[in-house]
Every structure is written in structure tokens, then in C-alpha cells.
């Protein structure tokens, strides 16, 4: 996962503050990969640079069970109810649903994306609960994608203590120099 994280960091714009959880993205892509096949599956596996098919679920289990760490990873897939999945090629195979439930504790819920308010409330409530209210609104109130067929949501809550705490005695007040030359 480290190689994937480094490659991901290389794609971020220089001189911009970006917060990304490589673990969150790897978990989401691993869930998608479980249902992919052929060249798509190979491309996802190659991008993730994974050593094993089961390394991501194993890592998540180890992190959530670690002493002194409060971590929760919640993922859910919301599927459009307003269309016939068989007609649109979106029928979810039961074997896939069982696999992502077993490996990642992920479920697939049906949601009518034509109902903007319901979509925003459902997704935001899921993310808020998963992050212990640290991210109350992932989707803006005007989010509306009635033609969307599936929506994979992943949220991570992490709180841990450093093995070696930083000594505040090593800090002092000084002038902060911003990237645009501003000083504070």
C-alpha cells in the first residue's frame, strides 16, 4: 500500500494542502475490484500494487483491533432503485454481495437517486455516523445526480496516540512564512 500511497501523492497538485487517506481509497478500490473481471480487474490490481487479494481486509482488521487506537472504517454502496438492474446491466451478483460483506462488512442498499433530499440525507447520515460526527456533510444540499446508478461511500474515523509523544518544549513562537510570501 505504501507504493500506491506514494504514487497517489505524486498526483496531488504541488503547493496545495490535500488530505487523502490512502487506506480509504485502497479499501474502496479493493471493494470495486472484487466485482470486476478481465482487464478492469487487472488494472485495479496493478494500480493498487497489492501483494495479496486479502491483504487489505487483514490490514483493516489489524488496525481496528490495535491497542490504544480508535479506528472505524465504514463503506456502503447505494444502488439506484429507479431502474431495472437487469436491463441496465447493473444486477449485483449475490456471490459478490456475500464476498464484500464477509471481507469488508459492506452492504448494498437501494436508494432512489432521483429523490435529491433523500439521497443527500442518507449519504450524509451514513458518513456522519461512521466518522462520529466529525464529517457531518459529505454531500452538499444541492447534490443531484438522477442518472447515477451506483455510489460507493467510504469513511474512516481514526484516533490514536503516538508511541513517542512530541515534547511541546521544542516549540516556540516565530514568524510563519506562507507559500505566497505572506507572514503571520
C-alpha positions as CSV (number, residue, x, y, z in Angstrom):
1,X,0.0,0.0,0.0
2,X,3.0,2.3,0.5
3,X,3.8,2.3,-3.2
4,X,0.2,3.2,-4.0
5,X,0.2,6.0,-1.4
6,X,3.4,7.5,-2.8
7,X,2.0,7.3,-6.4
8,X,-1.2,9.0,-5.2
9,X,0.8,11.7,-3.5
10,X,2.7,12.4,-6.7
11,X,-0.7,13.1,-8.4
12,X,-1.6,15.9,-6.0
13,X,-1.1,19.5,-7.1
14,X,2.2,21.0,-5.8
15,X,1.9,23.7,-3.1
16,X,-1.6,22.7,-2.2
17,X,-2.9,21.3,1.0
18,X,-4.5,17.9,0.4
19,X,-5.8,15.4,2.9
20,X,-6.1,11.9,1.5
21,X,-6.4,8.6,3.2
22,X,-4.7,6.0,1.0
23,X,-6.2,3.3,3.2
24,X,-9.7,4.6,2.5
25,X,-9.0,4.7,-1.3
26,X,-7.4,1.3,-1.3
27,X,-10.3,-0.2,0.6
28,X,-12.8,1.3,-1.8
29,X,-10.9,0.2,-4.9
30,X,-10.5,-3.3,-3.4
31,X,-14.2,-3.5,-3.0
32,X,-14.8,-2.5,-6.6
33,X,-12.0,-4.9,-7.7
34,X,-13.9,-7.8,-6.0
35,X,-16.7,-7.3,-8.6
36,X,-14.5,-6.6,-11.6
37,X,-13.2,-9.0,-14.1
38,X,-10.8,-9.2,-17.0
39,X,-8.7,-6.2,-17.9
40,X,-10.6,-3.9,-15.5
41,X,-9.7,-6.2,-12.5
42,X,-6.1,-6.4,-13.7
43,X,-5.8,-2.6,-14.0
44,X,-7.2,-2.1,-10.5
45,X,-4.8,-4.7,-9.0
46,X,-1.9,-3.2,-10.9
47,X,-2.8,0.3,-9.7
48,X,-3.1,-0.9,-6.1
49,X,0.3,-2.8,-6.3
50,X,-1.2,-5.3,-3.9
51,X,0.7,-8.4,-2.8
52,X,-2.3,-10.4,-1.9
53,X,-6.0,-10.4,-2.5
54,X,-6.7,-10.5,1.2
55,X,-4.1,-8.0,2.5
56,X,-6.5,-5.0,2.7
57,X,-9.2,-6.7,4.8
58,X,-6.5,-8.2,7.0
59,X,-4.9,-4.7,7.5
60,X,-8.2,-3.1,8.3
61,X,-8.9,-5.9,10.9
62,X,-5.5,-5.4,12.5
63,X,-5.8,-1.6,12.7
64,X,-9.3,-1.7,14.2
65,X,-8.1,-4.2,16.8
66,X,-4.9,-2.3,17.7
67,X,-4.5,-1.3,21.4
68,X,-4.7,2.5,22.0
69,X,-6.3,3.1,18.7
70,X,-9.9,4.0,17.9
71,X,-10.5,3.3,14.3
72,X,-13.6,2.6,12.3
73,X,-13.9,2.2,8.6
74,X,-17.4,2.2,7.1
75,X,-18.2,1.6,3.5
76,X,-21.6,1.3,1.8
77,X,-22.8,1.1,-1.7
78,X,-26.0,2.7,-2.7
79,X,-27.7,1.4,-5.8
80,X,-30.3,3.2,-7.9
81,X,-33.8,1.8,-7.3
82,X,-35.5,3.6,-10.1
83,X,-34.2,1.3,-12.9
84,X,-34.3,-2.3,-13.7
85,X,-30.7,-3.5,-13.0
86,X,-31.0,-6.5,-15.4
87,X,-32.0,-4.2,-18.2
88,X,-29.1,-1.8,-17.5
89,X,-26.5,-4.5,-16.7
90,X,-26.4,-3.5,-13.1
91,X,-27.7,-6.6,-11.4
92,X,-25.5,-7.3,-8.4
93,X,-24.4,-10.9,-8.2
94,X,-25.2,-12.4,-4.8
95,X,-21.7,-14.0,-4.6
96,X,-20.2,-10.5,-4.9
97,X,-22.5,-9.1,-2.2
98,X,-21.6,-12.0,0.1
99,X,-17.9,-11.5,-0.6
100,X,-17.8,-7.8,0.2
101,X,-20.0,-8.3,3.3
102,X,-17.5,-11.0,4.5
103,X,-14.3,-9.2,3.6
104,X,-15.2,-5.6,4.3
105,X,-18.6,-5.6,6.1
106,X,-20.1,-3.7,3.2
107,X,-23.7,-3.8,2.2
108,X,-25.5,-2.7,-0.9
109,X,-28.6,-0.6,-0.2
110,X,-31.1,0.6,-2.7
111,X,-31.7,4.3,-2.9
112,X,-33.7,6.4,-5.3
113,X,-31.2,9.0,-6.6
114,X,-34.0,10.9,-8.3
115,X,-35.0,12.0,-4.7
116,X,-32.3,14.6,-4.1
117,X,-33.2,15.2,-0.4
118,X,-33.3,11.5,0.4
119,X,-30.0,10.9,-1.3
120,X,-28.2,13.7,0.5
121,X,-29.7,12.8,3.9
122,X,-29.0,9.1,3.6
123,X,-25.4,9.5,2.5
124,X,-24.6,12.3,4.9
125,X,-26.2,10.4,7.8
126,X,-24.1,7.4,6.9
127,X,-20.8,9.4,6.8
128,X,-21.6,11.4,9.9
129,X,-22.3,8.2,11.9
130,X,-19.2,6.5,10.5
131,X,-16.9,9.4,11.4
132,X,-18.5,10.0,14.8
133,X,-20.0,13.3,13.6
134,X,-16.5,14.6,12.5
135,X,-17.8,14.8,8.9
136,X,-21.4,15.8,9.2
137,X,-22.0,16.6,5.5
138,X,-20.1,14.9,2.7
139,X,-22.6,15.8,0.0
140,X,-23.8,19.4,-0.4
141,X,-27.5,20.0,-0.2
142,X,-27.7,20.7,-3.9
143,X,-26.1,17.4,-4.9
144,X,-28.3,15.8,-7.6
145,X,-27.3,13.1,-10.0
146,X,-30.6,11.3,-11.0
147,X,-28.8,9.4,-13.8
148,X,-26.2,7.9,-11.3
149,X,-26.6,4.1,-11.0
150,X,-24.3,3.3,-8.0
151,X,-22.5,5.3,-5.4
152,X,-19.7,3.9,-3.2
153,X,-19.1,5.7,0.0
154,X,-16.1,5.1,2.3
155,X,-15.4,6.9,5.6
156,X,-12.7,6.5,8.1
157,X,-12.6,7.5,11.7
158,X,-9.2,7.3,13.4
159,X,-8.0,8.4,16.8
160,X,-4.7,7.2,18.2
161,X,-1.8,8.1,20.5
162,X,1.7,8.4,19.3
163,X,4.1,5.8,20.7
164,X,6.5,8.7,21.4
165,X,4.8,11.9,22.2
166,X,6.0,15.2,20.8
167,X,7.7,17.4,23.5
168,X,5.9,20.8,23.4
169,X,9.1,22.3,24.9
170,X,10.6,22.0,21.5
171,X,8.2,24.6,20.1
172,X,8.4,28.4,20.2
173,X,6.6,31.4,18.7
174,X,8.0,32.6,15.4
175,X,7.0,34.2,12.1
176,X,5.2,31.8,9.8
177,X,6.1,32.2,6.1
178,X,3.3,31.2,3.7
179,X,3.9,29.9,0.2
180,X,2.7,33.2,-1.3
181,X,5.2,35.2,0.8
182,X,2.7,36.2,3.4
183,X,3.9,36.3,7.0
184,X,2.0,35.7,10.2
